[in-house]
Amino acid sequence: MVEISQVATVLVAVNDSPAAFAVAEVAVALAAQLGAQLRVVTVIDPASSPVDRRHTTATSRTAERETEANSILKHVVALGASTGLAVTTSLRTGKIAVEILDEAHAVAADMIVLASVDRPGHAIPKVGSHTMRVLEFSSVPVLVVPIPTTHHARRRL
């Protein structure tokens, strides 16, 4: 088991959701506090990218998704830079949980940080299927960060 003081590399997985941007802030703060490197990964799942009216081909949809993914990664790099933390990034294509686990292995991550999700009907509330797979197959600790919804945030005020 890894002691928290021995964490040298933190991997955070992000997408274009508000929860992912919030978890990126947590990961930046955690890595900075630990003096760890932060690696950010985002995954494009081709199976979840159907061609629609705006895109005449799968290639045009893929190009748009890559542009969006790079924008997300740049946002987290800027967030890290604002705290003096150097952030490295990775854009992967494939099944989300598999790619997160492969990236963790590739960079020898000591911890994976993911956002909880609000997915009514899942077996475990706030834990989506990708997070569940990462939890099941990860060889390093996984921190699933609860992100308060607007409703919950209002109740605390």
C-alpha positions as CSV (number, residue, x, y, z in Angstrom):
1,M,0.0,0.0,0.0
2,V,1.2,3.5,-0.9
3,E,1.6,6.0,1.9
4,I,0.2,9.4,1.0
5,S,3.6,11.0,1.6
6,Q,5.1,8.6,-1.0
7,V,2.7,9.7,-3.8
8,A,5.0,11.0,-6.6
9,T,2.5,11.0,-9.5
10,V,-1.2,11.7,-9.4
11,L,-3.3,10.9,-12.5
12,V,-6.6,12.7,-12.9
13,A,-9.1,11.8,-15.6
14,V,-11.2,14.6,-17.0
15,N,-13.9,15.1,-19.6
16,D,-16.1,18.1,-20.5
17,S,-18.4,17.8,-17.5
18,P,-18.6,20.4,-14.6
19,A,-17.7,17.5,-12.2
20,A,-14.5,16.8,-14.1
21,F,-13.4,20.4,-14.0
22,A,-14.1,20.5,-10.2
23,V,-12.2,17.3,-9.7
24,A,-9.3,18.8,-11.7
25,E,-9.1,21.6,-9.1
26,V,-9.0,19.0,-6.3
27,A,-6.3,17.0,-8.1
28,V,-4.2,20.2,-8.7
29,A,-4.4,21.1,-5.0
30,L,-3.6,17.5,-3.9
31,A,-0.6,17.2,-6.2
32,A,0.7,20.6,-5.1
33,Q,0.3,19.7,-1.4
34,L,2.1,16.4,-1.9
35,G,4.8,17.8,-4.1
36,A,3.7,15.3,-6.7
37,Q,3.6,15.4,-10.5
38,L,0.2,15.7,-12.0
39,R,-0.8,13.8,-15.1
40,V,-4.1,14.6,-16.8
41,V,-5.8,12.2,-19.1
42,T,-8.9,12.5,-21.2
43,V,-10.2,9.7,-23.3
44,I,-12.2,9.8,-26.5
45,D,-14.4,6.7,-26.8
46,P,-15.1,6.2,-30.5
47,A,-18.2,4.1,-29.6
48,S,-19.8,7.1,-28.0
49,S,-19.2,9.4,-31.0
50,P,-22.0,8.9,-33.4
51,V,-22.0,10.9,-36.6
52,D,-24.8,13.4,-36.5
53,R,-26.2,16.1,-38.8
54,R,-23.3,18.5,-38.2
55,H,-20.8,15.8,-39.2
56,T,-20.9,14.1,-42.5
57,T,-18.2,11.6,-41.6
58,A,-16.8,9.9,-38.5
59,T,-13.5,11.6,-39.3
60,S,-15.0,15.1,-38.9
61,R,-16.6,14.0,-35.6
62,T,-13.4,12.6,-34.4
63,A,-11.5,15.8,-35.3
64,E,-14.0,17.8,-33.3
65,R,-13.8,15.6,-30.3
66,E,-10.0,15.8,-30.4
67,T,-10.2,19.6,-30.5
68,E,-12.6,19.6,-27.5
69,A,-10.3,17.2,-25.6
70,N,-7.2,19.3,-26.2
71,S,-9.2,22.3,-24.9
72,I,-10.1,20.5,-21.8
73,L,-6.4,19.5,-21.2
74,K,-5.2,23.0,-21.8
75,H,-7.7,24.2,-19.1
76,V,-6.2,21.9,-16.5
77,V,-2.7,22.8,-17.5
78,A,-3.5,26.5,-17.0
79,L,-5.1,25.6,-13.6
80,G,-1.9,23.9,-12.5
81,A,0.2,26.7,-13.8
82,S,-1.8,29.2,-11.8
83,T,-0.5,27.4,-8.7
84,G,3.0,26.8,-9.9
85,L,2.4,23.1,-10.7
86,A,3.7,21.6,-13.9
87,V,1.1,19.4,-15.5
88,T,1.6,16.9,-18.2
89,T,-1.3,15.6,-20.4
90,S,-2.4,12.7,-22.4
91,L,-5.2,12.3,-25.0
92,R,-6.1,8.7,-25.5
93,T,-8.7,6.9,-27.7
94,G,-10.5,3.8,-26.7
95,K,-12.6,2.4,-23.9
96,I,-12.5,4.9,-21.1
97,A,-11.7,2.7,-18.0
98,V,-9.2,0.7,-20.0
99,E,-7.4,3.8,-21.2
100,I,-7.3,5.4,-17.7
101,L,-5.8,2.2,-16.3
102,D,-3.3,2.0,-19.1
103,E,-2.3,5.6,-18.6
104,A,-1.8,5.0,-14.9
105,H,0.4,2.1,-15.6
106,A,2.4,4.0,-18.4
107,V,3.2,6.9,-16.1
108,A,3.6,4.8,-12.9
109,A,0.9,6.8,-11.2
110,D,0.6,6.3,-7.4
111,M,-3.0,7.5,-7.3
112,I,-5.9,8.0,-9.7
113,V,-8.4,10.8,-9.0
114,L,-11.9,10.7,-10.6
115,A,-15.1,12.6,-10.1
116,S,-18.2,11.0,-8.8
117,V,-21.2,11.2,-11.1
118,D,-24.9,11.5,-10.6
119,R,-26.2,8.4,-12.4
120,P,-29.6,7.4,-11.0
121,G,-30.2,3.7,-11.3
122,H,-26.6,2.6,-10.9
123,A,-25.9,-0.1,-8.4
124,I,-23.8,2.3,-6.3
125,P,-25.0,5.9,-6.2
126,K,-22.5,8.5,-7.5
127,V,-20.3,5.8,-9.1
128,G,-20.6,5.4,-12.8
129,S,-19.6,2.4,-14.8
130,H,-16.2,3.7,-15.9
131,T,-15.3,4.6,-12.3
132,M,-16.5,1.2,-11.1
133,R,-14.2,-0.5,-13.6
134,V,-11.2,1.7,-12.6
135,L,-11.9,0.9,-8.9
136,E,-12.2,-2.8,-9.7
137,F,-9.0,-3.2,-11.7
138,S,-6.7,-0.5,-10.4
139,S,-3.5,-1.5,-8.7
140,V,-3.1,1.9,-7.0
141,P,-5.5,3.8,-4.7
142,V,-8.4,5.6,-6.5
143,L,-9.8,8.8,-5.0
144,V,-13.4,9.3,-6.1
145,V,-14.2,12.9,-5.3
146,P,-17.9,13.8,-4.5
147,I,-18.9,16.9,-6.4
148,P,-21.8,18.7,-4.7
149,T,-24.7,19.4,-7.0
150,T,-26.2,22.9,-7.1
151,H,-29.0,21.7,-4.9
152,H,-26.6,20.3,-2.2
153,A,-24.5,23.4,-2.4
154,R,-27.5,25.6,-1.7
155,R,-28.5,23.5,1.3
156,R,-25.1,24.1,2.9
157,L,-25.3,27.9,2.7
